[in-house]
Amino acid sequence: MSVVEENQGISPQEVLKVTKDLPKSARTVFLALVETGPMKSKDLSEHTALSSRTVRYGLEILRERKLVRRIPDFNDLRSHFYKAQPTMS
């Protein structure tokens, strides 16, 4: 079983299908979320080595396509976690 299947219940084939038309920044962010689980944009930037602006752009595209959802951080209501959608129908 791959890391993708263990963490999100998303098969590697589904990930490839969903990410093939995405810009590289959005694809990189989505794969990071699938592999590691929910993260804040700052953590995504550190994990992917992308600038914070590039991560925000990728997250914007992913949210428009409903591939990620934003979850409030109840310890700091000014920030959010981002989570890959478990099903991509």
Helices and strands as residue ranges (DSSP letters): H 3-8, H 12-19, H 24-36, E 39-40, H 41-48, H 52-64, E 68-72, E 80-84
